[in-house]
Amino acid sequence: MALREVAQKQARGHRVWCVPYARNLSGIEIRGNAESWWGNAHNIYNRGAEPTVGAVMSFRSTSGMPLGHVAVVADIVDDREIVVNHANWNRNEVSLRMGVKDVSKHNDWTLVRVESQPGQYGNFYPVNGFIYPNDDG
């Protein structure tokens, strides 16, 4: 469903954003810019520092990414690497199965590098944590 909606938006000349894509893919019904998702999830969804398949990774706002970013965990590679699906990491595109490496000092997923090209990891990005979908759907 998430990819179908992206194709429809692109066909109409509309921009593809990370928030609606993550919401449709994960089922986590949070509104607002990505930077507000972590706070908006409080008391509605469980949040934590451990990646799980289907969880939304919440990136902090930075000067280069002032609206923050959200991505959905697609797979766990090991305790320091996951695979995500997300939109608008590359402008107006969906990026499937991109690697993310935990480079935080304490192995707590507070700082990551995201695969920009296969096997090539870019800048360092701060992360709030993971927002977990409710068990009932």
GUNUKOL-985172 format. One record per atom (N, C-alpha, C): atom name; z, y, x; residue number from 1. Coordinates in Angstrom, 1 decimal. Layout:
N
atom,zz,yy,xx,nr
CA,Z,Y,X,NUM
...
REM end
This chain:
137
atom,zz,yy,xx,nr
N,0.0,-1.2,0.8,1
CA,0.0,0.0,0.0,1
C,0.0,1.3,0.9,1
N,0.8,1.2,2.0,2
CA,0.9,2.4,2.8,2
C,-0.5,2.7,3.4,2
N,-1.2,1.7,3.9,3
CA,-2.5,2.0,4.5,3
C,-3.5,2.4,3.5,3
N,-3.4,1.9,2.3,4
CA,-4.4,2.3,1.2,4
C,-4.2,3.8,0.9,4
N,-2.9,4.2,0.8,5
CA,-2.6,5.6,0.5,5
C,-3.2,6.5,1.7,5
N,-3.0,6.1,2.9,6
CA,-3.5,6.8,4.1,6
C,-5.0,7.0,3.9,6
N,-5.7,5.9,3.6,7
CA,-7.2,5.9,3.5,7
C,-7.6,6.9,2.4,7
N,-6.9,6.9,1.3,8
CA,-7.2,7.8,0.2,8
C,-7.0,9.3,0.6,8
N,-5.9,9.5,1.3,9
CA,-5.6,10.9,1.8,9
C,-6.7,11.4,2.7,9
N,-7.1,10.5,3.7,10
CA,-8.1,10.9,4.6,10
C,-9.5,11.1,4.0,10
N,-9.8,10.3,2.9,11
CA,-11.0,10.5,2.2,11
C,-11.1,11.8,1.5,11
N,-9.9,12.3,1.1,12
CA,-9.8,13.6,0.4,12
C,-9.7,14.7,1.3,12
N,-9.7,14.4,2.6,13
CA,-9.5,15.5,3.6,13
C,-8.1,16.0,3.8,13
N,-7.1,15.2,3.3,14
CA,-5.7,15.5,3.4,14
C,-5.1,15.0,4.7,14
N,-4.1,15.7,5.2,15
CA,-3.4,15.3,6.4,15
C,-2.5,14.0,6.2,15
N,-2.4,13.2,7.2,16
CA,-1.6,12.0,7.1,16
C,-0.3,12.3,7.9,16
N,0.9,12.2,7.2,17
CA,2.1,12.5,7.8,17
C,3.0,11.3,8.0,17
N,4.0,11.3,8.9,18
CA,4.8,10.2,9.2,18
C,5.8,9.9,8.0,18
N,6.3,10.9,7.3,19
CA,7.3,10.7,6.3,19
C,6.8,9.9,5.1,19
N,5.7,10.3,4.5,20
CA,5.2,9.5,3.3,20
C,4.8,8.1,3.8,20
N,4.3,7.9,5.0,21
CA,3.9,6.6,5.4,21
C,5.1,5.7,5.6,21
N,6.1,6.3,6.3,22
CA,7.3,5.5,6.5,22
C,8.0,5.2,5.2,22
N,8.1,6.1,4.3,23
CA,8.7,5.9,3.0,23
C,8.0,4.7,2.2,23
N,6.6,4.8,2.2,24
CA,5.9,3.7,1.5,24
C,6.0,2.4,2.2,24
N,6.0,2.4,3.5,25
CA,6.0,1.1,4.3,25
C,7.4,0.5,4.2,25
N,8.5,1.3,4.3,26
CA,9.8,0.7,4.4,26
C,10.5,0.6,3.0,26
N,10.1,1.4,2.0,27
CA,10.8,1.4,0.8,27
C,12.0,2.3,0.8,27
N,12.3,3.0,1.9,28
CA,13.4,3.9,2.0,28
C,13.0,5.2,1.3,28
N,13.6,5.5,0.3,29
CA,13.3,6.7,-0.6,29
C,14.0,8.0,-0.2,29
N,13.6,8.5,1.0,30
CA,14.2,9.8,1.4,30
C,13.1,10.8,1.4,30
N,13.5,12.0,1.0,31
CA,12.5,13.1,1.0,31
C,12.9,14.1,2.1,31
N,12.0,15.0,2.4,32
CA,12.2,16.0,3.4,32
C,11.5,15.7,4.7,32
N,11.5,16.7,5.6,33
CA,10.9,16.4,6.9,33
C,11.7,15.3,7.6,33
N,11.0,14.7,8.6,34
CA,11.6,13.6,9.4,34
C,12.9,14.0,10.0,34
N,13.0,15.3,10.5,35
CA,14.2,15.7,11.2,35
C,15.5,15.6,10.2,35
N,15.2,15.6,8.9,36
CA,16.4,15.6,8.0,36
C,16.7,14.2,7.5,36
N,15.9,13.2,7.8,37
CA,16.1,11.8,7.3,37
C,17.5,11.2,7.7,37
N,17.9,11.4,9.0,38
CA,19.1,10.8,9.4,38
C,20.3,11.3,8.6,38
N,20.4,12.6,8.4,39
CA,21.5,13.2,7.6,39
C,21.3,12.9,6.1,39
N,20.1,12.9,5.6,40
CA,19.9,12.6,4.2,40
C,20.2,11.1,3.9,40
N,20.1,10.3,4.8,41
CA,20.4,8.8,4.6,41
C,21.9,8.5,4.5,41
N,22.7,9.5,4.9,42
CA,24.2,9.3,4.9,42
C,24.6,9.0,3.5,42
N,25.5,8.0,3.3,43
CA,26.0,7.5,2.0,43
C,25.0,7.0,1.1,43
N,23.7,6.8,1.5,44
CA,22.7,6.2,0.6,44
C,22.2,4.9,1.3,44
N,21.9,5.0,2.6,45
CA,21.4,3.9,3.3,45
C,22.3,3.6,4.5,45
N,22.4,2.4,4.9,46
CA,23.2,2.1,6.1,46
C,22.4,2.6,7.3,46
N,23.1,3.1,8.3,47
CA,22.5,3.6,9.6,47
C,23.2,2.9,10.7,47
N,22.4,2.8,11.8,48
CA,23.0,2.2,13.0,48
C,22.2,2.4,14.2,48
N,22.6,1.7,15.3,49
CA,22.0,1.8,16.6,49
C,21.1,0.6,17.0,49
N,21.1,-0.5,16.1,50
CA,20.4,-1.7,16.4,50
C,19.1,-1.7,15.6,50
N,18.0,-1.9,16.3,51
CA,16.7,-2.0,15.5,51
C,16.6,-3.3,14.8,51
N,16.1,-3.3,13.6,52
CA,15.8,-4.5,12.8,52
C,14.4,-4.3,12.2,52
N,13.7,-5.4,12.0,53
CA,12.4,-5.3,11.3,53
C,12.5,-4.7,10.0,53
N,11.7,-3.7,9.7,54
CA,11.7,-2.9,8.4,54
C,12.6,-1.7,8.4,54
N,13.4,-1.5,9.4,55
CA,14.2,-0.3,9.5,55
C,13.3,0.9,10.0,55
N,13.8,2.1,9.6,56
CA,13.1,3.3,10.1,56
C,13.8,3.9,11.3,56
N,13.1,4.1,12.4,57
CA,13.6,4.7,13.6,57
C,13.5,6.2,13.3,57
N,14.6,6.9,13.4,58
CA,14.7,8.4,13.2,58
C,14.7,9.1,14.5,58
N,13.6,9.8,14.8,59
CA,13.6,10.6,16.1,59
C,14.2,12.0,15.8,59
N,14.9,12.5,16.8,60
CA,15.5,13.8,16.7,60
C,14.4,14.9,16.8,60
N,14.6,16.0,16.3,61
CA,13.8,17.2,16.5,61
C,13.8,17.6,18.0,61
N,12.6,18.0,18.5,62
CA,12.6,18.5,19.9,62
C,11.7,19.8,19.8,62
N,11.6,20.5,20.9,63
CA,10.7,21.6,20.9,63
C,9.2,21.2,20.8,63
N,8.9,20.1,21.3,64
CA,7.5,19.6,21.1,64
C,7.3,18.9,19.8,64
N,8.3,18.5,19.1,65
CA,8.3,17.8,17.9,65
C,9.3,18.4,16.9,65
N,9.2,19.6,16.5,66
CA,10.2,20.3,15.8,66
C,10.6,19.7,14.4,66
N,9.6,19.0,13.8,67
CA,9.9,18.4,12.5,67
C,10.5,17.0,12.6,67
N,10.7,16.5,13.9,68
CA,11.2,15.2,14.1,68
C,10.1,14.2,13.8,68
N,10.5,12.9,13.7,69
CA,9.5,11.9,13.5,69
C,10.2,10.6,13.0,69
N,9.5,9.8,12.2,70
CA,10.0,8.6,11.7,70
C,8.9,7.5,11.9,70
N,9.4,6.3,12.3,71
CA,8.5,5.1,12.5,71
C,9.2,3.9,11.9,71
N,8.5,2.9,11.5,72
CA,9.0,1.7,10.9,72
C,8.9,0.6,12.0,72
N,10.1,-0.1,12.2,73
CA,10.1,-1.2,13.1,73
C,9.3,-2.4,12.5,73
N,8.3,-2.9,13.3,74
CA,7.5,-4.0,12.9,74
C,7.9,-5.3,13.6,74
N,8.5,-5.2,14.8,75
CA,8.8,-6.4,15.5,75
C,9.9,-6.1,16.6,75
N,10.7,-7.0,17.0,76
CA,11.6,-6.9,18.1,76
C,11.1,-7.7,19.2,76
N,10.8,-7.1,20.4,77
CA,10.4,-7.8,21.5,77
C,11.5,-8.4,22.3,77
N,12.5,-7.5,22.6,78
CA,13.7,-7.9,23.3,78
C,14.8,-6.8,23.0,78
N,15.9,-6.9,23.7,79
CA,17.0,-5.9,23.4,79
C,16.6,-4.5,23.9,79
N,15.5,-4.3,24.6,80
CA,15.2,-3.0,25.1,80
C,13.7,-2.6,24.7,80
N,13.1,-3.4,23.8,81
CA,11.7,-3.1,23.4,81
C,11.5,-3.5,22.0,81
N,10.8,-2.7,21.2,82
CA,10.4,-3.0,19.9,82
C,9.0,-2.6,19.7,82
N,8.4,-2.9,18.5,83
CA,7.1,-2.5,18.1,83
C,7.2,-1.8,16.8,83
N,6.5,-0.6,16.7,84
CA,6.6,0.1,15.5,84
C,5.2,0.4,14.9,84
N,5.2,0.7,13.6,85
CA,4.1,1.3,12.9,85
C,4.5,2.6,12.4,85
N,3.6,3.6,12.6,86
CA,3.9,5.0,12.2,86
C,2.6,5.8,12.1,86
N,2.8,6.9,11.4,87
CA,1.6,7.8,11.2,87
C,1.9,9.2,11.9,87
N,0.8,9.8,12.2,88
CA,0.7,11.1,12.8,88
C,1.4,11.2,14.2,88
N,1.5,10.1,14.9,89
CA,1.9,10.2,16.3,89
C,0.7,10.8,17.0,89
N,-0.4,10.2,16.7,90
CA,-1.7,10.7,17.1,90
C,-2.2,11.5,15.9,90
N,-2.5,12.7,16.0,91
CA,-2.8,13.6,14.8,91
C,-3.7,12.9,13.8,91
N,-3.1,12.9,12.6,92
CA,-3.8,12.4,11.4,92
C,-4.2,11.0,11.4,92
N,-3.5,10.1,12.2,93
CA,-3.9,8.7,12.3,93
C,-2.7,7.9,12.1,93
N,-2.9,6.6,11.7,94
CA,-1.9,5.6,11.6,94
C,-2.0,4.8,12.9,94
N,-0.8,4.6,13.6,95
CA,-0.8,3.8,14.8,95
C,0.0,2.5,14.5,95
N,-0.7,1.4,14.6,96
CA,0.0,0.1,14.3,96
C,0.3,-0.6,15.6,96
N,1.5,-1.2,15.6,97
CA,2.0,-2.1,16.7,97
C,2.0,-1.4,18.0,97
N,2.7,-0.2,18.0,98
CA,2.9,0.6,19.2,98
C,4.3,0.2,19.8,98
N,4.3,-0.1,21.1,99
CA,5.6,-0.4,21.7,99
C,6.5,0.8,21.9,99
N,7.8,0.6,21.8,100
CA,8.8,1.6,22.1,100
C,9.8,0.9,23.0,100
N,10.1,1.6,24.1,101
CA,11.1,1.1,25.0,101
C,12.4,1.9,25.0,101
N,13.5,1.3,24.9,102
CA,14.8,2.0,25.0,102
C,15.0,2.3,26.5,102
N,15.1,3.6,26.8,103
CA,15.4,4.0,28.2,103
C,16.7,4.7,28.3,103
N,17.6,4.5,27.3,104
CA,18.9,5.2,27.3,104
C,19.8,4.6,28.4,104
N,20.7,5.4,28.9,105
CA,21.6,5.0,30.0,105
C,22.5,3.8,29.5,105
N,22.9,3.8,28.3,106
CA,23.9,2.8,27.8,106
C,23.2,1.8,26.9,106
N,21.9,1.6,26.9,107
CA,21.2,0.7,26.1,107
C,21.6,0.8,24.6,107
N,21.6,2.0,24.1,108
CA,22.0,2.3,22.7,108
C,20.9,2.9,21.9,108
N,19.7,2.9,22.4,109
CA,18.5,3.4,21.6,109
C,18.6,4.9,21.3,109
N,19.3,5.7,22.1,110
CA,19.3,7.1,21.9,110
C,18.2,7.9,22.6,110
N,17.5,7.2,23.5,111
CA,16.4,7.8,24.2,111
C,15.3,6.7,24.4,111
N,14.1,7.1,24.0,112
CA,13.0,6.1,24.1,112
C,11.8,6.7,24.7,112
N,10.9,5.8,25.1,113
CA,9.5,6.1,25.4,113
C,8.6,5.4,24.5,113
N,7.5,6.0,24.0,114
CA,6.6,5.4,23.0,114
C,5.3,5.2,23.7,114
N,4.7,4.0,23.4,115
CA,3.4,3.7,23.9,115
C,2.3,4.6,23.4,115
N,1.6,5.3,24.3,116
CA,0.6,6.2,23.9,116
C,-0.8,5.6,23.9,116
N,-1.0,4.7,24.8,117
CA,-2.2,3.9,25.0,117
C,-1.7,2.5,25.3,117
N,-2.4,1.4,25.1,118
CA,-1.9,0.1,25.4,118
C,-1.4,0.0,26.8,118
N,-0.1,-0.3,26.9,119
CA,0.5,-0.4,28.2,119
C,1.0,0.9,28.9,119
N,0.7,2.0,28.3,120
CA,1.0,3.3,28.9,120
C,2.1,4.0,28.0,120
N,3.2,4.3,28.6,121
CA,4.3,4.9,27.8,121
C,4.4,6.4,28.2,121
N,4.6,7.2,27.2,122
CA,4.6,8.7,27.4,122
C,6.0,9.3,27.7,122
N,6.2,10.4,27.1,123
CA,7.4,11.2,27.4,123
C,8.7,10.5,26.9,123
N,9.8,11.1,27.2,124
CA,11.1,10.7,26.7,124
C,11.4,11.4,25.4,124
N,11.9,10.6,24.4,125
CA,12.2,11.2,23.1,125
C,13.6,10.8,22.6,125
N,14.4,11.7,22.2,126
CA,15.7,11.4,21.7,126
C,15.7,10.8,20.3,126
N,16.5,9.9,20.0,127
CA,16.5,9.2,18.7,127
C,17.9,9.3,18.1,127
N,18.0,9.5,16.8,128
CA,19.2,9.4,16.0,128
C,19.7,8.0,15.9,128
N,18.8,7.1,15.5,129
CA,19.2,5.7,15.3,129
C,18.2,5.1,14.3,129
N,18.7,4.1,13.6,130
CA,17.9,3.3,12.6,130
C,18.5,3.4,11.2,130
N,17.6,3.6,10.3,131
CA,18.0,3.6,8.8,131
C,17.5,2.3,8.2,131
N,18.4,1.6,7.6,132
CA,18.1,0.3,7.1,132
C,17.8,0.3,5.6,132
N,16.8,-0.4,5.2,133
CA,16.5,-0.5,3.8,133
C,17.6,-1.2,3.1,133
N,17.8,-0.8,1.8,134
CA,18.8,-1.5,1.0,134
C,18.4,-3.0,0.7,134
N,19.4,-3.8,0.7,135
CA,19.1,-5.3,0.5,135
C,18.4,-5.5,-0.9,135
N,18.6,-4.7,-1.8,136
CA,18.0,-4.9,-3.2,136
C,16.5,-4.4,-3.3,136
N,15.9,-4.0,-2.2,137
CA,14.6,-3.7,-2.3,137
C,14.1,-2.6,-1.4,137
REM end
